[in-house]
Structures are given as C-alpha cells and as structure tokens.
C-alpha cells in the first residue's frame, strides 16, 4: 500500500516532540528570513483565477464521459495547447543535489541560544521529517515534486489558519495535478534553477510540518497562546507561498464551492456573520417561510455557520446529504449537501445529533413530495444548503 501524504504529516508530532531538546526549543513564529520565493504572485494568481475553474472543467468532463481515468480538458480556440504529462512533470520537478539545502539554516534559527546538543537534535529531527516526507511523496510517484509540496503546504497551513477541516488525500492530489498543469502552462517555475526549486520545496515542507505539529500539540494541551503562535506561522507560510493575505488562501472554501458547483454558486461566497456563534437552523427556515424575498436578500448565496439536530442522512445524486430537524410549524424542509471531503465525518453522524457546520445557502430549490419511501401527500418546500463542512 502506498504511503499517503496525510500520513507523513500526521506522524510529525511523534518525531517533533519526542525529545526534551525539541520540546524546550524556543519555537518562533517568524520564519520570514527562510523564504526566497520569486513565484508567489504567480501562484496566487493561479489560486484566485484558474485553479478551481480547471478542477471544475475536469469534474464536468469526467461526469459527462463517465470515466474514472484522468480526463484531458479540451482547449478552446483562444487557449494555448495543453501540456503533455511529461512536460507537466518536467516543469514542476527538480533534480535534487542529493543533500538537504535548507534544513541546517532553519534548525539554526529554531535552536538559537540552545546548547550544542539541542541544536544537533533539532537538526536531526528536521532532517528526518523531510526525509520521511520525501519517502511518502516518492510512494505517490511524485519525487522532488514542487507542485505537491506547495499544494500540501497550502492545504495544511490553510486548514490551521482558517480553522477548516483538512481535505482528503484524493482531493489534495487533484489540486496538485491542476496546479501542476497551470504552472506548466504559465511557465511559473521556468526561471528557477533546480537548486532554487529544491530550496523552496524544502522550506515549504519544513514550515508546514512545524506549523502542523506545533498547532496540534498545543491544541491537545489546551495551550491557546502556543496555538496562536503556530497559527501565525501557518499564516506566514501561506503568505510566503501565495503572495496574498493568509485569510484569502483557503482551499477548503474552494472545496465548498466545488461541491456547490451544480448550483452555480460563487467561488468565494461572502460570510455573513461577524460573531462566532452559529445560527440555529430553524431561524433560516422561519425566514424563508415568512418572507422568501427578504430571506433571499439576507441569506441567498452567502456562507453561514448553522447549528441544529440531524434528522437523517442519505445519498442523493452521489452526494452526502443531511436533512435537518423540521419544526412542526415550518412547512419547509432543510437539506444540507456536504463537500466531498466530508465523507468520513458524515459517515459518523447519527440521528438527532446536534451539529455545527458552515454552508452556502442555495435557498428554496423546489418542493419535495417523497422522502425515501415515504409519500408526504403534498409538495413541501425545500431549503438547500451546499458545500457544507462540519465544524
């Protein structure tokens, strides 16, 4: 069985906090001096303008053909010809020097003021982490792959900074493939030498490991101050890679938008709440019951954080869907369609469980007469929420 990329990031804590020297190191939230990334603006443009459009096009082509193999998205007359797989790999991979180029510099910064023994242990730990990541990437058939390293960094640090669930491995690889195609077509890494690519690769991997390991360990210990430090490190990694403010780099939000694609929802649905408190789901139901025009103005097409009990879970058109509890006065039903990354989490839901989730409000999508094998006798209004992610 191949090692998964998530597996190696999941083992970081075991390596990173297993020694007293690492635990007692003065972990910094500023690694700005370790970045030398001339491509951030180009990567940011891909994320904002092209990445999800490319993934949507592939998904549509795959659905239309019914195939499970890799789909080549046809070009339009105004587009340049797509790159071949060999050209794409050549554009995002590098020839390694055979040695680690950035590990010592990062270890020196982290161990500043420490003892010679602690410095040696920190270097050894970071070196091991990078080696283990490389083994996992090689098992995926992506050795020395800058696109995969950048994708993993954006996904995991974005999850930390924005407080969103991590994507599944299959989605990470889909994003990597789309990003690699676009990077090859745009020539993003053309001006970089193999050595520069390797340096960026190593810095992205190590920075991500530090942020993820530290954040998870601090969260487990209930250490809010340390969680804030590692969230800041995750934000710096996002900004260094993308050239954008970290709050604007959220691949989980893109996953939500992809799940909502069949309803033509915007890629970046505005979040209407300034408060962290979720809205009771019946508040939205009542708003649509009382005045649909006003409800659409307030909620339609916007991202909301809601809470409420799950009535039951079903699969509808290949998607995981939960119907929320229906108050007796409602006359409406609420169906929540989950992002594909939520499959495992949704599988663990039980009837009457109260959940908190973020979704994009689609609004009234038409009446429902039959639910499963039950004939309701008359059509009941259906309020649909898309791209839902459990919190």
C-alpha positions as CSV (number, residue, x, y, z in Angstrom):
1,X,0.0,0.0,0.0
2,X,1.3,3.4,-0.9
3,X,2.1,5.9,1.9
4,X,-0.3,8.8,1.9
5,X,0.8,12.4,2.1
6,X,-1.6,12.9,5.1
7,X,0.2,10.0,6.8
8,X,3.5,11.7,6.9
9,X,2.1,15.0,8.1
10,X,0.1,13.0,10.7
11,X,3.4,11.5,12.1
12,X,5.1,14.9,12.6
13,X,4.1,15.1,16.2
14,X,5.7,11.8,17.0
15,X,9.0,12.9,15.6
16,X,8.9,16.5,16.6
17,X,8.0,16.3,20.3
18,X,9.7,13.1,21.2
19,X,12.8,14.7,22.7
20,X,13.3,17.2,25.5
21,X,15.5,19.3,23.3
22,X,12.7,19.8,20.7
23,X,10.0,20.4,23.3
24,X,12.1,23.0,25.1
25,X,13.2,24.8,22.0
26,X,12.2,28.4,21.5
27,X,9.8,27.9,18.7
28,X,9.5,31.1,16.7
29,X,6.5,32.4,14.8
30,X,8.7,34.3,12.3
31,X,10.5,32.3,9.6
32,X,10.5,35.1,7.1
33,X,14.2,35.0,6.7
34,X,14.0,31.5,5.4
35,X,11.9,32.3,2.4
36,X,13.2,33.3,-1.1
37,X,10.2,32.8,-3.3
38,X,10.1,34.7,-6.6
39,X,7.0,32.9,-7.7
40,X,4.4,33.8,-5.0
41,X,2.5,36.3,-7.1
42,X,2.1,33.8,-9.9
43,X,1.0,31.0,-7.5
44,X,-1.5,33.5,-6.0
45,X,-2.9,34.2,-9.5
46,X,-3.4,30.5,-10.2
47,X,-5.2,30.0,-6.9
48,X,-7.5,33.0,-7.4
49,X,-8.2,32.9,-11.1
50,X,-7.7,29.5,-12.6
51,X,-7.3,26.6,-10.1
52,X,-11.0,25.8,-9.3
53,X,-12.1,26.6,-12.9
54,X,-9.7,23.9,-14.1
55,X,-10.9,21.4,-11.5
56,X,-14.5,22.1,-12.3
57,X,-13.8,21.6,-16.0
58,X,-12.2,18.2,-15.2
59,X,-15.1,17.2,-13.0
60,X,-17.6,18.1,-15.7
61,X,-15.7,16.2,-18.3
62,X,-15.4,13.2,-16.0
63,X,-19.1,13.2,-15.2
64,X,-20.0,13.6,-18.9
65,X,-17.8,10.7,-20.0
66,X,-18.5,8.5,-17.0
67,X,-14.8,7.7,-17.0
68,X,-12.7,7.3,-13.9
69,X,-9.3,7.8,-15.6
70,X,-7.5,11.1,-15.9
71,X,-9.5,13.5,-18.1
72,X,-7.9,15.8,-20.6
73,X,-9.8,19.0,-20.6
74,X,-10.1,20.2,-24.2
75,X,-8.8,23.6,-25.1
76,X,-10.8,26.5,-26.6
77,X,-9.7,28.1,-29.8
78,X,-8.2,31.0,-27.8
79,X,-6.2,28.8,-25.5
80,X,-2.6,27.5,-25.9
81,X,-2.4,23.7,-26.3
82,X,-2.4,21.7,-23.1
83,X,1.0,20.4,-21.9
84,X,1.6,16.7,-22.1
85,X,2.1,14.8,-18.8
86,X,5.8,14.6,-19.4
87,X,6.0,18.3,-20.0
88,X,4.0,19.0,-16.8
89,X,6.2,16.8,-14.7
90,X,9.3,18.4,-16.1
91,X,8.0,21.8,-15.3
92,X,7.3,21.2,-11.6
93,X,10.1,18.7,-10.6
94,X,13.7,19.4,-9.9
95,X,16.9,17.5,-9.9
96,X,18.0,17.1,-6.3
97,X,21.5,18.0,-5.2
98,X,21.5,14.8,-3.2
99,X,21.8,16.8,0.0
100,X,19.3,18.9,2.1
101,X,19.8,22.6,1.4
102,X,17.6,24.4,3.9
103,X,17.4,22.1,7.0
104,X,20.5,23.4,8.7
105,X,19.5,27.1,8.3
106,X,16.1,26.5,9.7
107,X,17.4,24.4,12.5
108,X,20.0,27.1,13.4
109,X,17.2,29.7,13.6
110,X,15.0,27.5,15.8
111,X,17.8,26.5,18.1
112,X,19.4,29.9,18.5
113,X,20.7,30.2,22.1
114,X,20.4,26.5,22.7
115,X,23.1,24.0,23.7
116,X,25.2,22.2,21.1
117,X,23.3,19.0,21.9
118,X,19.9,20.6,21.5
119,X,21.0,22.1,18.2
120,X,22.2,18.7,17.0
121,X,18.9,17.1,18.0
122,X,16.7,19.7,16.3
123,X,18.7,19.4,13.1
124,X,18.4,15.6,13.2
125,X,14.6,15.8,13.8
126,X,14.0,18.3,10.9
127,X,16.2,16.2,8.6
128,X,14.2,13.1,9.5
129,X,10.9,14.9,8.9
130,X,12.0,16.0,5.4
131,X,13.3,12.5,4.6
132,X,10.0,10.9,5.7
133,X,8.0,13.4,3.6
134,X,10.2,12.5,0.6
135,X,9.6,8.8,1.1
136,X,5.8,9.4,1.1
137,X,6.0,11.6,-2.0
138,X,8.1,9.0,-3.8
139,X,5.5,6.4,-2.9
140,X,2.9,8.6,-4.6
141,X,5.0,8.7,-7.7
142,X,5.9,12.4,-7.1
143,X,9.5,12.6,-6.0
144,X,11.1,16.0,-6.0
145,X,7.8,17.5,-6.9
146,X,7.4,21.2,-6.2
147,X,3.7,21.2,-7.1
148,X,2.9,18.6,-4.5
149,X,4.9,20.3,-1.8
150,X,3.2,23.6,-2.4
151,X,-0.2,22.0,-2.6
152,X,0.3,20.2,0.7
153,X,1.6,23.4,2.3
154,X,-1.4,25.4,1.1
155,X,-3.9,22.8,2.3
156,X,-2.5,22.1,5.7
157,X,-1.4,25.6,6.7
158,X,-4.7,26.9,5.3
159,X,-6.6,24.4,7.5
160,X,-4.7,25.7,10.5
161,X,-5.0,29.4,9.8
162,X,-8.7,29.4,8.7
163,X,-9.9,26.7,11.1
164,X,-11.2,24.4,8.3
165,X,-11.1,20.6,8.0
166,X,-8.3,19.1,6.1
167,X,-9.0,17.7,2.7
168,X,-8.8,14.1,1.8
169,X,-5.7,12.7,0.0
170,X,-7.6,12.2,-3.2
171,X,-8.6,15.9,-3.3
172,X,-5.0,17.0,-2.4
173,X,-3.8,15.1,-5.4
174,X,-6.5,16.5,-7.7
175,X,-5.5,20.0,-6.6
176,X,-1.8,19.2,-7.1
177,X,-2.5,17.9,-10.7
178,X,-4.5,21.1,-11.6
179,X,-1.8,23.3,-10.0
180,X,1.0,21.5,-11.9
181,X,-0.8,21.8,-15.2
182,X,-1.4,25.5,-14.7
183,X,2.2,26.1,-13.5
184,X,3.5,24.3,-16.6
185,X,1.2,26.3,-19.0
186,X,2.1,29.6,-17.3
187,X,5.8,28.8,-17.0
188,X,5.8,29.8,-13.4
189,X,9.0,27.9,-12.5
190,X,10.8,28.3,-15.8
191,X,13.2,30.9,-14.5
192,X,14.1,28.9,-11.4
193,X,17.2,26.7,-11.3
194,X,16.9,23.2,-9.8
195,X,18.6,24.4,-6.7
196,X,16.1,27.2,-6.2
197,X,13.2,24.8,-6.7
198,X,14.7,22.5,-4.1
199,X,15.2,25.3,-1.6
200,X,11.6,26.4,-2.0
201,X,10.4,22.8,-1.7
202,X,12.3,22.1,1.5
203,X,11.2,25.4,3.1
204,X,7.6,24.8,2.3
205,X,7.7,21.2,3.7
206,X,9.5,22.0,6.9
207,X,7.5,25.2,7.6
208,X,4.3,23.2,7.2
209,X,5.5,20.4,9.4
210,X,6.4,22.8,12.1
211,X,3.1,24.7,12.0
212,X,1.0,21.5,11.9
213,X,2.9,19.6,14.6
214,X,3.1,22.6,16.9
215,X,-0.5,23.5,16.5
216,X,-1.8,20.0,17.0
217,X,0.3,19.5,20.1
218,X,-0.7,22.9,21.6
219,X,-4.4,22.2,20.8
220,X,-4.1,18.8,22.6
221,X,-2.6,20.5,25.6
222,X,-5.2,23.3,25.6
223,X,-2.4,25.9,25.2
224,X,-4.2,28.8,23.4
225,X,-1.0,31.0,23.4
226,X,1.0,28.4,21.6
227,X,-1.8,27.7,19.2
228,X,-1.8,31.4,18.2
229,X,1.9,31.2,17.6
230,X,1.7,28.2,15.3
231,X,-1.4,29.7,13.5
232,X,0.7,32.8,12.8
233,X,3.5,30.5,11.4
234,X,0.9,28.9,9.2
235,X,-0.3,32.3,8.0
236,X,3.3,33.3,7.2
237,X,3.7,30.2,5.2
238,X,0.5,30.8,3.2
239,X,1.5,34.4,2.5
240,X,5.1,33.5,1.5
241,X,3.9,30.9,-1.0
242,X,1.0,32.8,-2.4
243,X,1.9,36.5,-2.0
244,X,-1.6,37.0,-0.6
245,X,-3.0,37.7,2.9
246,X,-3.5,34.3,4.5
247,X,-7.2,34.8,5.1
248,X,-7.6,34.9,1.3
249,X,-6.0,31.5,0.8
250,X,-8.5,28.8,1.8
251,X,-8.6,25.7,-0.3
252,X,-11.3,24.2,1.9
253,X,-13.5,27.1,0.8
254,X,-12.7,26.1,-2.8
255,X,-13.8,22.6,-1.9
256,X,-17.1,24.0,-0.6
257,X,-17.5,26.0,-3.8
258,X,-16.7,22.9,-5.9
259,X,-19.4,21.0,-4.1
260,X,-21.9,23.8,-4.8
261,X,-20.9,23.9,-8.5
262,X,-24.1,22.3,-9.8
263,X,-26.0,25.3,-8.5
264,X,-23.5,27.8,-10.0
265,X,-22.6,29.2,-6.6
266,X,-19.8,31.8,-6.4
267,X,-16.3,30.6,-5.6
268,X,-15.9,32.9,-2.7
269,X,-19.4,33.2,-1.1
270,X,-19.4,36.0,1.5
271,X,-19.6,35.0,5.1
272,X,-22.5,37.0,6.7
273,X,-21.6,36.5,10.4
274,X,-19.2,38.6,12.4
275,X,-20.0,36.6,15.5
276,X,-18.5,33.1,16.2
277,X,-21.9,31.9,17.4
278,X,-23.7,29.7,14.9
279,X,-27.3,30.4,13.7
280,X,-30.0,28.0,14.8
281,X,-31.1,26.2,11.6
282,X,-34.7,27.0,12.3
283,X,-34.0,30.7,12.1
284,X,-33.3,30.3,8.4
285,X,-36.3,28.1,7.9
286,X,-38.6,30.6,9.5
287,X,-37.1,33.5,7.5
288,X,-37.9,31.6,4.2
289,X,-41.4,30.6,5.5
290,X,-42.3,34.2,6.4
291,X,-40.8,36.2,3.5
292,X,-38.9,34.4,0.8
293,X,-37.9,37.6,-0.9
294,X,-36.4,39.0,2.3
295,X,-34.8,35.7,3.2
296,X,-33.1,35.5,-0.2
297,X,-31.8,39.1,0.3
298,X,-30.4,38.2,3.7
299,X,-29.1,34.6,3.1
300,X,-29.1,33.7,-0.6
301,X,-25.7,32.8,-2.0
302,X,-24.0,33.6,1.4
303,X,-21.9,31.3,3.6
304,X,-23.4,30.8,7.1
305,X,-22.5,28.9,10.2
306,X,-25.5,27.0,11.5
307,X,-26.4,24.5,14.2
308,X,-29.2,22.1,14.7
309,X,-30.2,18.4,15.0
310,X,-29.8,16.0,12.1
311,X,-33.0,14.2,11.2
312,X,-31.4,11.6,8.9
313,X,-28.6,11.2,6.3
314,X,-28.9,10.0,2.7
315,X,-27.0,9.8,-0.6
316,X,-28.6,11.9,-3.3
317,X,-27.2,12.1,-6.8
318,X,-23.9,10.7,-5.5
319,X,-23.6,13.4,-2.7
320,X,-23.8,13.1,1.1
321,X,-26.9,14.9,2.3
322,X,-28.4,15.5,5.8
323,X,-31.9,16.6,6.4
324,X,-32.1,18.8,9.5
325,X,-34.8,18.5,12.1
326,X,-38.1,20.0,10.9
327,X,-40.1,22.2,13.4
328,X,-43.8,21.4,13.5
329,X,-44.6,25.0,12.3
330,X,-42.2,25.1,9.5
331,X,-43.9,23.8,6.4
332,X,-40.3,23.7,4.9
333,X,-37.5,21.2,5.0
334,X,-33.8,21.9,5.1
335,X,-31.3,19.7,3.2
336,X,-27.6,20.2,3.6
337,X,-25.3,18.9,0.9
338,X,-21.8,18.1,2.1
339,X,-18.4,18.8,0.4
340,X,-16.8,15.5,-0.8
341,X,-14.0,15.9,1.8
342,X,-16.7,15.4,4.5
343,X,-17.5,11.8,3.6
344,X,-15.8,10.2,6.6
345,X,-17.2,12.8,9.0
346,X,-20.7,12.4,7.6
347,X,-20.5,8.6,7.9
348,X,-20.0,9.1,11.7
349,X,-23.2,11.2,12.2
350,X,-26.2,9.7,14.0
351,X,-29.8,10.6,14.0
352,X,-30.7,13.5,16.3
353,X,-27.1,14.5,16.7
354,X,-26.7,18.3,17.0
355,X,-24.0,19.6,14.6
356,X,-22.3,22.8,13.7
357,X,-21.4,23.4,10.1
358,X,-20.6,26.1,7.5
359,X,-22.6,26.0,4.3
360,X,-23.6,28.2,1.3
361,X,-27.3,28.9,1.3
362,X,-28.9,28.0,-2.0
363,X,-32.4,28.8,-0.9
364,X,-35.7,27.3,-2.0
365,X,-34.9,24.8,-4.7
366,X,-38.3,23.3,-5.2
367,X,-40.9,21.2,-3.4
368,X,-40.3,17.7,-2.1
369,X,-43.2,15.2,-2.2
370,X,-41.4,12.0,-1.4
371,X,-38.6,11.4,1.2
372,X,-37.2,7.9,0.8
373,X,-40.1,5.5,0.8
374,X,-42.5,8.0,2.5
375,X,-45.1,9.8,0.4
376,X,-45.7,13.2,2.1
377,X,-49.0,13.6,0.3
378,X,-48.3,17.1,-0.9
379,X,-45.2,19.0,-2.0
380,X,-43.2,20.5,0.8
381,X,-40.7,23.4,0.2
382,X,-37.1,22.5,0.2
383,X,-34.4,24.9,1.5
384,X,-31.0,23.7,0.3
385,X,-27.5,24.5,1.7
386,X,-24.4,23.5,-0.3
387,X,-20.7,22.8,0.2
388,X,-21.3,22.1,3.9
389,X,-18.3,21.4,6.2
390,X,-18.8,20.2,9.7
391,X,-17.0,22.3,12.4
